[in-house]
């Protein structure tokens, strides 16, 4: 094989491998103007009737964070997308070291919907969710906890737009 052919082959393989590198997850869902506050609930029945669900998200957390830091990061993400209420579902402890940074994986919907009329349960991202570790509790007591977790998690979330008069 000639030196030029070898160089061309090497360059091609290098470009292919570069495409396999991990890329940041980008949000491709519905977005509203950012909010300055976002409440949190862990109970579906506490979602007010006027709320519209616009994003089903599974959050992957890094290892070594407090519940307060996790809650803060999820809240900032939700406010940036225009949520004024966050519904937190179940959590799983992920095996291994987890991610180095927060990752937010969007699983629809294509259109926002009235939560109390259209909610079908925690069925989104099933393959991602099922291939995780065991279930763990992450509730009100953990949301502001200052204890450092020595594990990473996947947390089910729904972003909601509830405030009257907002687009």
Secondary structure, DSSP 8 states (H G I E B T S, - for coil): --HHHHHHHHHHHHHHHHHTS-------S------S--EEES-GGGS-TT-EEEEEEEEEEESS-BHHHHHHHHHHHHHHHT-SEEEEEEEEEESSSEEEEEEEEE---SS-EEHHHH---S-TTHHHHHTS--EE--SHHHHT---B-SSEEEEEEEEEE--TT--
